C-alpha cells in the first residue's frame, strides 16, 4: 500500500461547503419554488423566535406578582375604545399584560409540544427498530401492543391519566409538575405512530445489501440498527415529526383548556384561552380570541410545513 | 375466518381485563370509602370492624376477583355524590353524549364523502383548492376553540343560537330523551355537533381525497375507463368501494377520539352528557363514578375497534389472510 492521495489527484478538489451543498439539494430547490412553504417557515421562525426571546422583549413579566395589578384587569387591545396605552393587546382577567402573557405562553406551548414529540420519537424509534430488526415473536407482540395503544385515542388516555393524577396528588402538587406530566402523557400515548413507521422502513431497509455487508463485517445488531439502518430511515421520521408537533401542541392546549394542564398562574396558550372563556359572555373577547389566533397560526404553519415535507420527502407515506 | 374471529375476541377480552385491573387499582388508591360511608367522627375500632366487613383487608387478588364478579353483574359501586349506582348515573347521561356523537357523525359522513370525491376528481378546480385550504385550516383549530368562537359569534354577538344545555327534549324510552324531535332541541344540538365534527371532517376529506386519488391511478380504473364505462359509475361504484376500506379503519379509531372530544364540547356548551359528568366526578373525587366511566368508555373503545376490525377482515380478503397468518 502506497500513499493514496498522491496517486489520486481528484481528492485534491475541494468539496463544496455544507451550506452550498444544501442550497443545491432537492429539498432546498423545492422550498425555494414553494411560496406557501417559504411564508409558513417565515411565520414559524418569527413566532418561535419572538416566543423564545420573551424574557427580553415582553414589556411585562407575567410571572412576577409585583407587576400584576388586579385593578388593571380586562382592558381591551389598543384598537378598541377604552384601551390603556401600556397594554398594547389589552389585559387578561387577572390584570396581566396580554402580549407578555401570550409570548410566555407560546414559549411554554412550543416547549411542551417539542419535548413530548421527542419522547414519542425516542420510544417509537427504539421500539420500531427492535420490532423490525428482530422480527418474529417480539415483533408481533410489540405491534399488537401498538395496535391496542392506537385504538385508544391519545386525548382520552391523556384526559383520564391527568384527571386521575390531579385527583391523587391534589391540584397544588399537580400544577407544580404539570409540564412534566403533560410531556410524559402526550409523549407516551403517541409512540405507536413512530414505531409503525420506523418498523415499516426497517423491514424494507433490512433486505438491502449494505445491511448484509455490515453483518458480514461482524457488526453487532445494535450498531447495525443505529449506525446503518436508522440514518436511512430518517426521512419518514422527519415527515411525521412535523405533524406530531402540531398535534401535540393542540393536545396540550385542549388538556390545559379542561384544567388538566398548565395552571392559570403559568399559562400556556390553552389555559389562557380557557381563562378567557369565562369572560367571553361579558364581552371581553380578546382574552380568548388573541391567544386563540396565535395558537391556530402556529399549528397551521406547522401543518403546512408538514404537508410540504411530506410532498418532498415521501409522498406516499402519510395520508390524511 | 373463524380463527380470526376467536383471536380478535380473545384480544378484546384481554384488553377489557387490563382496563378493569387499572380501574380496580384506581378504586383502591383514590379517596377513602370509609370516610365517605362514616364521616370523620367514628372511633378507630368501628373503622377496623367495617374494613374487615367490607373485605378491604383481603388480599389484592381476592378483592379484584370480587370487583370483577360484581362488575360483570353490572354493579360498579355507588356514586358518592349522586347516592345512586354509578353505572345507572352514567347510562342516564349516555344518550345525551350519543346524540351529540350521532349528530357529528352525520355531518362528517354527509360532507366528507362528496367533498373528498369531488376534490379527488377535480384536484385543480378553484372549488377544490378552496376546500383543501379550508380543511387544513380546520385541522389546525382545536375543537374547543371552534366551540368557543361559535358561541361568541352566534350566541353572544348575533344572538341567534342558544349557547348551553340541551333545551327542550322529548322522552323516548328509559333514560333516552331526544333532541331531534323539537325545534328547540335542534337549535341546541346544531352548534355542539358542528364543533365536535370540526376537526374530524377536514381529516376525513383529506383522507378520502388521498385514497381516491390513489385508486384513480390504479390499473382496474384505467381499464374501466378504456371499456367506456360512464365516469359516474367508475367514481361511485368502482373507485369508491376501494377508497372506503382504509376509511373504515381510520373511522373506527376516530369514534374513540370523538368520545374524547365530547368531553371538550360538552364542557364548552354545558351539555349534560357523560363527558362533563366525568370532569365533575374528578373534581369531587367521586371514585366509583370515575371507575365506572373508565370501564364504560373502555368498553365502547374495545367494542367499536373489534367490530371495525371484523368488518375490515370481512370486506378485505388480503388483510384477512395476512392477519390470520400473523
Contacts between the chains, C-beta under 8 A, distances in Angstrom:
chain1	res1	chain2	res2	distance
A	140	B	326	5.9
A	144	B	11	7.4
A	148	B	11	7.7
A	148	B	15	5.8
A	150	B	253	6.5
A	151	B	252	7.7
A	151	B	253	6.1
A	151	B	256	6.7
A	151	B	301	6.2
A	151	B	302	7.7
A	151	B	305	4.3
A	152	B	256	6.3
A	152	B	298	8.0
A	152	B	301	5.6
A	153	B	253	7.1
A	153	B	254	8.0
A	153	B	256	4.6
A	153	B	257	3.8
A	153	B	259	7.5
A	153	B	260	4.8
A	153	B	301	8.0
A	154	B	257	8.0
A	155	B	257	6.5
A	155	B	260	4.0
A	155	B	261	7.0
A	156	B	256	6.4
A	156	B	257	7.3
A	156	B	259	6.5
A	156	B	260	3.8
A	156	B	297	6.8
A	156	B	301	7.6
A	159	B	260	6.3
A	159	B	263	6.0
A	160	B	294	6.4
A	160	B	297	7.9
A	163	B	278	7.5
A	163	B	279	7.2
A	163	B	282	4.3
A	163	B	290	7.6
A	164	B	26	6.1
A	164	B	30	6.9
A	164	B	282	7.6
A	164	B	290	7.3
A	166	B	282	6.9
A	167	B	30	5.8
A	167	B	31	7.8
A	167	B	282	5.5
A	167	B	285	5.1
A	167	B	290	7.5
A	168	B	29	6.9
A	168	B	30	6.0
A	246	B	140	7.1
A	250	B	140	7.9
A	250	B	142	4.9
A	253	B	142	5.4
A	253	B	144	7.8
A	253	B	145	7.8
A	254	B	142	5.5
A	254	B	143	7.0
A	254	B	144	6.0
A	254	B	264	5.9
A	257	B	142	7.6
A	257	B	144	4.8
A	257	B	264	7.0
A	257	B	267	7.9
A	258	B	263	6.8
A	258	B	264	6.8
A	258	B	267	6.3
A	258	B	279	6.6
A	259	B	279	7.8
A	270	B	142	7.8
A	273	B	144	7.6
A	273	B	145	6.5
A	273	B	148	7.1
A	277	B	148	5.6
A	277	B	268	7.3
A	280	B	148	6.5
A	280	B	151	7.0
A	280	B	152	5.4
A	280	B	156	6.5
A	281	B	156	6.1
A	281	B	163	7.6
A	283	B	156	7.4
A	285	B	152	5.9
A	285	B	156	8.0
A	288	B	148	5.8
A	288	B	152	7.4
A	289	B	149	7.4
A	289	B	152	7.4
A	292	B	145	5.0
A	292	B	148	7.4
A	292	B	149	7.2
A	295	B	142	7.2
A	295	B	145	7.1
A	296	B	137	7.6
A	296	B	140	5.5
A	296	B	141	5.2
A	296	B	145	7.0
A	299	B	140	4.2
A	299	B	141	7.8
A	299	B	142	7.9
A	300	B	136	7.0
A	300	B	137	6.1
A	300	B	140	3.9
A	303	B	136	5.8
A	303	B	139	6.1
A	303	B	140	5.3
A	304	B	136	6.7
A	307	B	136	7.0
A	319	B	206	7.5
A	319	B	207	5.8
A	319	B	210	4.1
A	319	B	211	6.7
A	319	B	246	7.5
A	320	B	203	5.7
A	320	B	204	8.0
A	320	B	206	5.4
A	320	B	207	4.0
A	320	B	210	6.6
A	320	B	250	6.6
